[in-house]
């Protein structure tokens, strides 16, 4: 049992250690924070999106809105006028007030370090584990680089770290026997629920920390239930309290962030075309906002057709042919998510160019669609589609509306009957090819550069294709009275659901751009290849500190060995009727186990993802692997110490810690130019950095 003097001494040591960690964080994170003074890596995306928020211009992105809204707020409060274009990496800021946004992101990235120290303390109650695990993050040049720019990553990792600290703080309070409805317990649970909502609201990978917190909460409730000295009603109270604070409250908060997002972005922008006609009707400046058009479709109208696939675009054509060996060399037909004149078509009867008077289009009619800009008809034939060979090619064919029988389509209103009028926006219909008996559809596949990376349109022999539904959006015709689109505008919850469907499809469909450096999950833990942040004369290269990363990798293996050895010991002890007594290191092993679970949850799922992946996706897992290394380092040193004499053991323990910390700091010194900037020729043979290229795949 520790004396009051020992407790007082430990408190002083704790505050000294925490103070040193905070001081080191401030020095390393804010040193040269405004260099380089040009756009670096994905600052081009998130700086641009901040501008759109400030200007209230709607856009499409695959991530939830909170991180981008916070960047926009930080820019607005520090004088950024939202006029800088953020066109491409390397563009000089030239007086644009970017400093506030970069410092804001860096500040959140810096707070991760003290939060990690606090989390390790709650997990282990060990100053040594807390210091070692935190230093691994503090002196990792990759972690430093990722958290110093106008990016979502420092915001995501900050809220994730808040969640991690919160869940172990709640565990500590539960173990202290605090009442589930006490002010202190509820306050920390609300903090945890808020952190979870914020993490999910920055990127969908926040789901992994939600799963981790869910597992940790189940373990807490199981421990409370297993305490036979307490009534079952206590477990029920804990369950009710956590259901409210960790499920209902985060959902409400998450929904509130989207309400702000959809309320602020109320002006038409370049992302409109990813969303339905009803969604667009809410956007000021959109052709559907406060607009009017004929209620029904008539022959001779100029129209646009919107596909109902999630994120589907407009039926589109342009003055370009399919290349040689890609079916018939006729005019390309695609879907395009942006509005332009090449989305406009003229609807005509199948057997003549004009009709006298006003004749409405009805379900079951045979029609032709002539592209307004080029005069070619929508056409299909028995040639393979370029990206989906099982489907038939769709082309533009003919001259000035004159083609052949393969230009004839039958319009069939979904859930309607023959003779029903085709209504603007409201009617969903399919276009069935009259001769080939296939339906006009979009496959969602992106065409190569010859198709301007627009989406493939094809004709599917399966008439039940769910992606073959279309609706009339623009309907230009002077012979019919017009009605307002206000009644078609989507409500908040409709837009909320649609936003998620579009984001999830966009995430799943992300593919690498030509010449883009991507990576695979197997490459991340071994620090196989980095990523350029700035390629100018002031070069920044995202790469992990190899000493730290390879130590983390080895300790993942060490954890397995320790886990197996301890499992065998426990089984043998139980077989002899003498369970292992609780030792001082049991809390360390428990913390190591949860660190490993967190690492696995944030790393293993990427192996199953079909979307394009990048090196920076590993950094949430890096937090857990660094904590695991810090905890196991102390565990192993204490195990070695126990086999030595008191004095020798203490000497070996503290000497090993000193060597370890010195190595970490020195390795940071060696590789710090990767984060703070390298100058001179990239392949200078006499450069100090060139001698640090320990792997050929490192490109700095």
C-alpha positions in Angstrom: 0.0 0.0 0.0 1.4 3.4 -1.0 1.9 6.1 1.6 0.5 9.6 1.2 4.0 10.9 0.4 4.4 8.3 -2.4 1.0 9.3 -3.8 2.0 12.9 -3.7 5.2 12.1 -5.4 3.4 10.1 -8.1 1.0 13.0 -8.7 3.9 15.4 -9.2 5.6 12.9 -11.6 2.3 12.5 -13.5 1.9 16.3 -14.0 5.6 16.7 -15.0 5.2 13.9 -17.6 2.0 15.4 -18.9 3.5 18.8 -19.0 6.5 17.6 -21.0 4.2 15.8 -23.4 2.1 18.9 -24.0 5.2 21.1 -24.4 6.8 18.7 -26.9 3.5 18.6 -28.8 3.3 22.3 -29.1 6.9 22.6 -30.3 6.7 19.9 -32.9 3.2 20.6 -34.2 3.4 24.4 -34.6 7.0 24.7 -35.8 6.8 26.0 -39.4 3.1 25.3 -39.4 2.5 27.9 -42.2 5.1 26.4 -44.5 4.9 25.8 -47.3 2.7 28.8 -48.2 1.0 26.9 -51.1 -1.7 24.3 -51.5 -0.5 20.9 -50.3 -2.1 17.6 -51.3 -5.8 17.4 -50.5 -6.0 21.0 -49.2 -7.2 21.6 -52.8 -10.4 19.7 -52.0 -11.2 20.7 -48.5 -10.1 24.3 -48.8 -12.4 24.5 -51.9 -15.3 23.0 -49.9 -14.8 25.5 -47.1 -15.2 28.2 -49.7 -18.4 26.7 -50.9 -19.8 26.5 -47.3 -18.9 30.2 -46.8 -20.6 31.1 -50.1 -23.5 28.6 -49.4 -23.0 26.8 -52.6 -24.1 23.2 -52.8 -21.6 20.5 -53.7 -21.2 16.7 -53.6 -18.7 14.9 -51.5 -18.3 11.3 -50.3 -17.8 12.3 -46.7 -20.3 13.6 -44.1 -20.3 17.4 -43.5 -19.0 18.2 -40.0 -15.2 18.3 -40.8 -15.7 20.6 -43.8 -18.1 22.8 -41.9 -15.6 23.3 -39.1 -12.8 24.2 -41.6 -15.2 26.7 -43.1 -16.1 28.2 -39.7 -12.4 28.5 -38.8 -11.7 30.3 -42.1 -14.6 32.6 -41.8 -13.6 33.6 -38.2 -10.1 34.3 -39.3 -10.8 36.5 -42.3 -10.8 34.1 -45.2 -13.0 35.6 -48.0 -13.7 32.3 -49.8 -12.3 33.6 -53.1 -9.2 31.6 -53.4 -9.8 28.9 -56.1 -7.8 26.0 -54.5 -7.3 24.7 -58.0 -4.4 22.3 -57.6 -1.5 21.5 -55.3 1.4 23.9 -55.5 -0.7 27.0 -56.1 0.6 29.9 -54.0 -1.8 31.4 -51.5 -0.7 34.9 -52.4 -2.3 36.8 -49.6 -5.3 34.5 -49.1 -6.1 34.1 -45.4 -5.4 30.3 -45.2 -3.5 30.6 -41.9 -6.6 30.2 -39.7 -7.8 27.1 -41.3 -4.4 25.4 -41.2 -3.7 26.4 -37.6 -7.2 25.2 -36.6 -6.6 21.7 -38.2 -3.1 21.6 -36.6 -4.5 22.5 -33.2 -7.0 19.6 -33.3 -4.2 17.3 -34.6 -2.0 18.4 -31.7 -4.7 17.7 -29.1 -4.6 14.0 -30.1 -1.2 13.6 -28.3 -2.4 14.7 -24.7 -5.6 12.8 -25.3 -3.6 9.6 -26.0 -1.7 10.1 -22.8 -4.9 10.5 -20.8 -6.4 7.4 -22.5 -3.4 5.3 -21.7 -3.5 6.5 -18.1 -7.2 5.5 -17.8 -6.4 2.1 -19.4 -3.3 1.2 -17.3 -2.9 3.6 -14.5 0.8 3.5 -15.4 2.9 6.6 -16.1 5.5 4.6 -18.0 3.0 3.1 -20.4 1.3 6.4 -20.9 4.6 8.2 -21.7 6.0 5.5 -24.0 2.8 5.0 -26.0 2.3 8.8 -26.4 5.9 9.4 -27.4 5.5 7.0 -30.3 2.8 9.2 -31.7 4.5 12.5 -30.7 7.7 11.6 -32.5 6.2 9.9 -35.6 6.9 12.2 -38.6 4.0 10.7 -40.5 1.5 11.4 -37.8 3.0 14.9 -37.5 2.7 15.5 -41.3 -0.9 14.3 -41.6 -2.1 16.6 -38.8 -0.7 19.9 -40.0 -2.7 20.7 -43.1 -6.3 21.7 -44.1 -7.5 18.1 -44.2 -10.3 16.0 -42.6 -7.7 13.6 -41.0 -6.7 15.8 -38.0 -10.4 16.5 -37.3 -11.3 12.8 -37.6 -8.4 11.6 -35.4 -9.2 14.3 -32.8 -12.8 13.2 -32.4 -11.8 9.6 -32.5 -9.3 10.2 -29.7 -12.0 12.0 -27.7 -14.2 8.9 -28.1 -11.3 6.6 -27.0 -10.6 8.7 -23.9 -14.3 9.0 -23.1 -15.0 5.2 -23.2 -12.1 4.4 -20.9 -13.1 7.2 -18.5 -16.6 5.8 -18.4 -15.1 2.4 -17.6 -13.1 3.8 -14.8 -16.2 5.5 -13.3 -18.1 2.3 -13.6 -15.4 0.4 -11.8 -15.4 3.0 -9.0 -19.1 2.2 -8.5 -20.5 5.5 -9.6 -24.3 5.6 -10.0 -25.4 5.4 -13.7 -27.5 8.5 -13.4 -25.1 10.6 -11.4 -24.2 14.0 -12.9 -20.5 13.0 -13.3 -21.3 9.7 -15.0 -23.9 11.2 -17.3 -21.6 14.1 -18.2 -18.8 11.7 -19.4 -21.3 9.6 -21.2 -22.7 12.6 -23.1 -19.1 13.6 -23.8 -18.5 10.1 -25.3 -21.8 10.2 -27.3 -21.0 13.6 -28.6 -17.5 12.5 -29.7 -18.9 9.4 -31.4 -21.4 11.6 -33.3 -18.7 14.0 -34.4 -16.4 11.2 -35.5 -19.1 9.7 -37.7 -20.0 13.1 -39.0 -16.5 13.7 -40.3 -15.9 10.4 -42.2 -17.8 7.1 -42.4 -14.7 5.2 -41.1 -15.8 6.7 -37.7 -18.0 3.6 -37.7 -15.0 1.6 -36.5 -14.7 3.6 -33.3 -18.4 3.2 -32.8 -18.0 -0.6 -33.0 -15.0 -0.4 -30.6 -17.1 1.7 -28.1 -19.9 -0.8 -28.5 -17.7 -3.7 -27.6 -16.2 -1.8 -24.6 -19.7 -0.9 -23.4 -20.9 -4.5 -23.6 -17.8 -5.6 -21.6 -18.6 -2.9 -18.9 -22.2 -4.0 -18.6 -21.1 -7.7 -18.4 -18.8 -6.8 -15.5 -21.5 -4.9 -13.7 -23.9 -7.9 -14.2 -21.2 -10.3 -13.0 -20.8 -8.5 -9.7 -23.1 -10.6 -7.5 -22.9 -8.0 -4.7 -25.0 -5.7 -6.8 -28.6 -6.1 -7.9 -29.6 -6.8 -11.5 -31.5 -3.6 -11.6 -28.2 -1.7 -11.5 -27.2 -3.3 -14.8 -30.6 -2.3 -16.3 -30.1 1.3 -15.2 -26.6 1.3 -16.8 -28.1 -0.1 -20.0 -30.9 2.6 -20.1 -28.4 5.4 -19.4 -26.0 4.3 -22.1 -28.7 3.6 -24.6 -29.8 7.3 -24.2 -26.4 8.8 -24.2 -24.5 6.5 -26.6 -27.2 5.7 -29.1 -30.1 8.2 -29.1 -28.1 11.3 -28.4 -25.4 10.6 -31.1 -28.2 9.9 -33.7 -29.9 13.2 -32.8 -26.6 15.1 -33.0 -25.6 13.5 -36.2 -29.0 14.4 -37.8 -28.6 17.9 -36.5 -25.2 18.3 -38.3 -26.9 17.3 -41.6 -29.7 19.7 -41.0 -27.1 22.5 -40.7 -25.4 21.2 -43.8 -28.6 21.1 -45.9 -29.8 24.5 -44.5 -26.5 26.3 -45.2 -25.9 24.9 -48.7 -29.0 26.3 -50.2 -27.6 27.6 -53.5 -27.2 25.6 -56.7 -23.7 24.3 -57.4 -21.8 21.7 -59.3 -23.1 18.8 -57.2 -26.8 19.2 -58.1 -26.8 16.5 -60.8 -26.0 13.7 -58.3 -29.3 14.2 -56.6 -33.0 13.8 -57.5 -35.2 16.4 -59.1 -37.1 16.8 -55.8 -33.8 17.4 -54.0 -32.7 20.0 -56.5 -36.0 21.9 -56.3 -34.8 23.2 -52.8 -31.6 24.8 -54.2 -31.7 28.5 -55.1 -30.5 29.1 -58.7 -31.3 25.6 -59.8 -33.5 25.4 -62.9 -36.1 23.5 -60.7 -36.2 26.1 -57.8 -39.2 28.3 -57.9 -39.6 27.1 -61.5 -42.6 26.1 -63.4 -43.2 23.7 -66.3 -46.1 21.8 -68.0 -47.5 19.2 -65.7 -47.5 16.6 -68.5 -45.1 15.8 -71.4 -46.2 16.5 -75.0 -44.6 15.6 -78.3 -42.2 18.3 -79.6 -41.1 19.2 -76.0 -37.4 19.8 -75.3 -36.6 17.7 -72.1 -33.9 16.3 -69.9 -34.0 12.8 -68.5 -32.8 12.1 -65.0 -31.8 8.5 -64.1 -33.1 7.2 -60.8 -30.0 5.2 -59.9 -28.5 6.6 -56.7 -26.2 9.4 -57.8 -27.4 8.9 -61.4 -26.9 11.6 -64.0 -28.7 13.0 -67.0 -29.0 11.2 -70.4 -26.3 12.9 -72.4 -24.6 13.0 -75.7 -21.9 15.0 -77.5 -20.0 15.4 -80.7 -17.7 12.5 -80.2 -17.8 8.9 -81.5 -17.1 5.6 -79.8 -13.5 4.7 -80.7 -12.4 1.9 -83.0 -13.1 -1.6 -81.7 -15.7 -0.4 -79.3 -18.9 -1.5 -81.0 -20.2 0.6 -83.8 -18.3 3.9 -84.4 -21.3 6.0 -83.8 -22.0 9.0 -81.4 -21.4 8.4 -77.7 -24.3 8.3 -75.3 -23.5 8.6 -71.6 -25.0 9.9 -68.3 -23.5 13.1 -66.9 -24.0 14.5 -63.5 -23.7 18.2 -64.4 -26.3 20.2 -66.2 -25.5 21.5 -69.7 -27.1 21.8 -73.1 -25.9 18.4 -74.2 -28.5 16.8 -71.8 -31.4 18.2 -73.9 -33.5 15.9 -76.1 -36.6 16.4 -78.3 -39.3 13.8 -78.0 -41.1 12.8 -81.2 -43.6 10.2 -82.4 -41.8 7.1 -83.7 -43.2 7.5 -87.3 -43.1 11.3 -88.0 -41.2 14.5 -87.3 -44.0 16.7 -86.1 -47.6 16.5 -84.8 -50.4 19.0 -85.2 -51.7 20.6 -82.1 -50.9 19.4 -78.6 -50.6 15.7 -78.2 -49.5 14.4 -74.8 -47.1 11.4 -74.4 -48.7 8.4 -72.7 -47.5 5.1 -71.3 -47.3 2.5 -74.0 -46.4 5.1 -76.8 -43.7 4.4 -79.3 -41.3 7.3 -79.4 -38.0 8.7 -80.7 -35.6 10.9 -78.8 -33.5 13.2 -80.9 -30.5 14.9 -79.3 -31.2 18.6 -79.5 -27.5 19.7 -80.1 -26.5 17.1 -82.7 -29.7 16.0 -84.3 -28.9 12.3 -83.8 -31.5 9.8 -82.4 -31.2 7.6 -79.4 -30.3 4.2 -80.9 -29.4 0.7 -79.9 -28.4 -2.4 -81.8 -26.8 -5.8 -81.3 -23.3 -4.6 -80.5 -21.7 -5.1 -77.1 -21.7 -2.2 -74.6 -18.2 -0.8 -74.1 -17.9 -1.7 -70.3 -20.6 -4.3 -69.9 -20.5 -6.9 -72.7 -23.7 -8.6 -71.6 -25.6 -5.4 -72.4 -26.1 -3.8 -75.9 -24.5 -0.6 -77.0 -26.5 2.6 -77.1 -25.4 5.3 -79.6 -26.6 8.4 -81.3 -27.5 7.7 -84.9 -29.0 9.4 -88.0 -28.9 12.9 -89.4 -31.3 15.7 -88.4 -33.7 13.3 -86.7 -33.8 10.8 -89.6 -32.5 7.4 -88.7 -33.9 3.8 -88.8 -36.1 1.4 -86.9 -33.5 0.9 -84.2 -34.3 4.4 -83.0 -37.8 3.4 -81.7 -38.4 3.1 -78.0 -41.5 2.3 -76.0 -42.2 4.4 -72.9 -43.7 2.5 -70.0 -44.7 4.3 -66.8 -43.7 2.4 -63.6 -46.7 1.3 -61.6 -49.0 2.7 -64.2 -51.0 1.4 -67.1 -51.1 2.0 -70.9 -52.7 5.3 -71.6 -51.5 7.1 -68.5 -50.0 10.5 -69.2 -46.3 11.0 -68.6 -45.9 13.7 -65.9 -43.0 16.0 -65.4 -40.8 14.9 -62.5 -43.5 12.8 -60.9 -43.7 9.9 -63.4 -41.0 7.2 -63.3 -40.7 5.2 -66.5 -38.6 2.8 -68.5 -37.6 3.1 -72.2 -37.9 -0.3 -73.9 -36.2 -0.8 -77.2 -38.8 -1.8 -79.7 -36.7 -4.2 -81.8 -34.1 -5.5 -79.4 -36.5 -5.8 -76.3 -34.0 -4.3 -73.8 -34.3 -1.3 -71.5 -32.2 1.9 -71.5 -30.1 1.9 -68.4 -26.9 3.2 -66.8 -24.5 0.7 -65.5 -22.8 3.1 -63.1 -19.4 2.2 -64.7 -17.1 5.0 -65.6 -15.9 5.2 -69.2 -12.2 5.7 -70.0 -10.8 9.1 -71.0 -12.2 8.7 -74.5 -15.7 8.9 -72.9 -14.6 11.8 -70.7 -15.0 9.6 -67.6 -18.7 9.9 -67.8 -21.0 6.9 -66.9 -21.8 4.2 -69.4 -25.3 4.0 -70.9 -26.4 0.6 -72.3 -29.5 -1.5 -73.1 -30.1 -4.3 -70.7 -32.1 -7.4 -71.9 -33.3 -7.8 -68.4 -36.4 -5.7 -68.4 -36.5 -5.6 -64.6 -33.3 -3.6 -64.3 -33.8 -1.4 -61.2 -31.4 1.2 -62.7 -33.5 1.6 -65.8 -36.0 4.1 -64.3 -36.0 7.7 -65.6 -38.0 10.8 -65.1 -38.5 14.0 -67.1 -36.8 16.9 -65.3 -36.7 20.0 -67.6 -39.8 20.2 -69.8 -39.8 23.1 -72.3 -43.1 23.4 -74.2 -45.1 26.5 -74.9 -48.4 24.9 -75.8 -49.4 23.8 -72.3 -50.0 25.7 -69.1 -47.2 25.6 -66.5 -47.3 24.5 -62.8 -45.0 25.2 -60.0 -42.3 22.6 -58.9 -42.8 23.5 -55.3 -45.0 20.5 -54.7 -42.2 18.2 -55.9 -39.5 19.5 -53.5 -38.2 16.9 -51.1 -38.5 17.3 -47.3 -35.6 17.2 -44.9 -35.7 13.5 -44.1 -36.1 12.6 -47.7 -33.0 14.7 -48.5 -31.1 13.2 -45.5 -31.7 9.6 -46.7 -30.9 10.5 -50.3 -27.7 12.3 -49.2 -26.5 9.1 -47.5 -27.4 6.9 -50.4 -25.4 9.1 -52.8 -22.4 9.4 -50.4 -22.3 5.6 -49.8 -22.4 4.9 -53.6 -19.8 7.6 -54.2 -17.5 6.0 -51.6 -17.9 2.5 -53.0 -17.3 3.8 -56.6 -14.1 5.7 -55.9 -11.4 4.5 -58.4 -7.9 5.7 -58.8 -7.2 8.5 -61.3 -4.7 8.0 -64.0 -1.1 8.4 -62.6 -2.4 8.6 -59.0 -0.3 6.8 -56.3 -2.5 4.4 -54.4 -1.6 1.6 -52.0 -2.8 -1.7 -50.6 -3.5 -2.6 -46.9 -0.6 -5.0 -46.7 1.8 -2.1 -47.5 0.7 0.1 -44.6 2.0 -1.6 -41.4 5.4 -2.1 -43.0 5.7 1.5 -44.1 6.3 0.4 -47.6 5.6 3.6 -49.5 4.8 7.2 -48.6 2.8 9.9 -50.2 3.8 13.3 -51.6 2.2 16.3 -49.9 4.2 18.9 -51.6 6.4 18.3 -54.7 7.9 21.7 -55.2 11.2 23.0 -54.0 9.8 22.7 -50.5 9.1 19.0 -50.5 6.9 17.3 -47.9 6.6 13.6 -47.9 4.1 11.5 -45.8 6.1 8.6 -44.4 6.0 6.9 -41.0 9.1 7.0 -38.7 10.5 3.6 -39.6 11.9 2.9 -36.1 8.4 3.5 -34.6 6.4 1.7 -37.3 8.6 -1.4 -37.4 8.6 -1.5 -33.6 4.8 -1.4 -33.7 4.7 -4.2 -36.2 7.0 -6.4 -34.2 4.9 -5.8 -31.0 1.8 -6.9 -32.8 3.5 -10.3 -33.1 4.8 -10.1 -29.5 1.2 -9.6 -28.3 0.2 -12.9 -29.9 3.0 -14.7 -28.2 2.2 -13.1 -24.8 -1.5 -13.9 -25.3 -0.8 -17.6 -26.1 1.7 -18.0 -23.2 -0.7 -16.4 -20.7 -3.6 -18.5 -21.9 -1.6 -21.7 -21.4 -0.5 -20.5 -17.9 -4.1 -19.8 -17.0 -5.4 -23.2 -18.3 -2.6 -25.1 -16.4 -3.3 -23.1 -13.2 -7.0 -23.8 -13.4 -6.3 -27.5 -14.1 -4.5 -27.7 -10.8 -7.3 -25.8 -9.0 -5.3 -22.6 -8.4 -6.3 -19.8 -10.7 -3.7 -17.2 -11.4 -3.8 -14.4 -8.8 -4.3 -10.9 -10.1 -0.9 -9.3 -10.7 0.2 -5.7 -11.2 0.6 -6.5 -14.9 -2.9 -7.7 -15.4 -4.1 -4.2 -16.0 -1.4 -3.7 -18.6 -2.4 -6.9 -20.4 -6.0 -5.8 -20.4 -5.1 -2.5 -21.9 -2.9 -4.3 -24.5 -5.8 -6.5 -25.4 -8.2 -3.6 -26.0 -5.5 -1.8 -28.0 -5.1 -4.8 -30.2 -8.9 -5.0 -30.7 -9.0 -1.3 -31.7 -6.1 -1.8 -34.1 -7.8 -4.8 -35.8 -11.2 -2.9 -36.1 -9.4 0.0 -37.8 -7.2 -2.0 -40.1 -8.7 -5.4 -41.1 -11.9 -4.1 -42.7 -9.9 -2.3 -45.4 -8.9 -5.7 -46.8 -12.5 -6.2 -47.8 -13.0 -2.8 -49.4 -13.3 -2.5 -53.2 -12.8 1.3 -53.3 -9.4 3.0 -53.9 -7.2 3.1 -50.8 -4.4 5.4 -49.7 -1.6 5.3 -47.1 -3.3 7.8 -44.8 -6.2 5.3 -44.1 -3.9 3.5 -41.7 -3.3 6.3 -39.3 -6.4 5.6 -37.0 -5.0 2.1 -36.6 -1.6 3.6 -35.9 -2.9 5.2 -32.7 -3.9 1.8 -31.3 -0.7 0.0 -32.4 1.4 2.7 -30.7 -0.6 2.4 -27.5 -0.1 -1.4 -27.7 3.6 -1.0 -28.1 3.8 1.4 -25.2 1.9 -0.9 -22.9 3.8 -4.1 -23.9 7.1 -2.3 -23.6 6.5 -1.7 -19.9 5.1 -5.3 -19.5 8.2 -6.9 -21.0 10.6 -4.7 -19.0 8.8 -5.4 -15.8 8.8 -9.1 -16.6 12.6 -8.9 -17.1 13.0 -6.9 -13.9 11.2 -9.5 -11.9 13.9 -12.1 -12.8 16.7 -9.8 -11.6 17.7 -8.5 -8.2 16.0 -5.4 -6.9 18.9 -3.0 -7.7 19.9 -4.6 -10.9 16.3 -4.9 -12.1 15.7 -1.2 -11.4 18.9 -0.3 -13.2 18.1 -2.4 -16.3 14.5 -1.1 -16.3 15.4 2.6 -16.3 18.4 2.2 -18.6 16.2 0.4 -21.1 13.6 3.1 -20.9 16.3 5.8 -21.4 17.8 4.0 -24.5 14.3 3.5 -25.9 13.2 7.2 -25.5 16.6 8.4 -26.8 16.2 6.2 -29.9 12.7 7.5 -30.6 13.8 11.2 -30.3 16.9 10.7 -32.4 15.0 8.9 -35.2 12.5 11.8 -35.2 15.5 14.2 -35.6 16.8 12.2 -38.5 13.5 12.0 -40.4 11.9 15.3 -39.4 12.8 17.0 -42.8 10.1 14.8 -44.3 7.5 16.7 -42.3 9.1 20.2 -42.0 10.3 20.4 -45.6 13.2 19.2 -47.8 15.0 21.5 -50.3 17.4 20.8 -53.1 17.3 18.1 -55.8 15.2 15.2 -54.9 17.8 12.6 -56.0 20.9 14.4 -54.6 23.3 11.6 -53.8 25.2 13.7 -51.2 22.0 14.6 -49.3 21.6 13.4 -45.8 18.0 12.3 -46.6 19.3 10.2 -49.5 21.2 8.0 -47.0 17.9 7.5 -45.1 16.2 5.9 -48.0 16.2 2.5 -46.3 13.7 1.1 -48.8 13.8 1.6 -52.6 10.0 2.2 -52.5 10.5 5.4 -50.5 10.4 8.2 -53.0 11.6 11.3 -51.1 
